[in-house]
Amino acid sequence: MDIEWFEQTQGAAEDVISVFKALADPMRLAVFQCIRGCGGAARYEIESGCCDGGMEGGVSLCDIRCRMPCTASTLTHHLNTLRDAGLIETKKQGRVVYARILPDALVRAACFFTPETK
């Protein structure tokens, strides 16, 4: 392994490591997938099939909590870990907190594994 390559990629590697560490926990991955799969639906109405997202691309933490088999404190811990890894952001609007995916972290991880072309 080339020492120069290692030194050049060390910062990027740390970003990728934090992303994979955050997603390595099965419950945290489920929380991430819940946020990602919701498509911004914060309030889903069964009768009409309509969604009312309070934050573009975001889902309310209440809705995440309803779908996850964990306590509120455990969910908060998982959300904090995902936020610290740069995978999500949260925003409070009134009394409701929304979470949304930040795709840049996933793009950086994908780019890390993409071979450079010369």
Summary of the structure (lengths in Angstrom):
residues: 118
radius of gyration: 16.9
end to end distance: 19.1
largest distance: 60.3
contacts: 315
relative contact order: 0.18
helix: 56%
strand: 14%
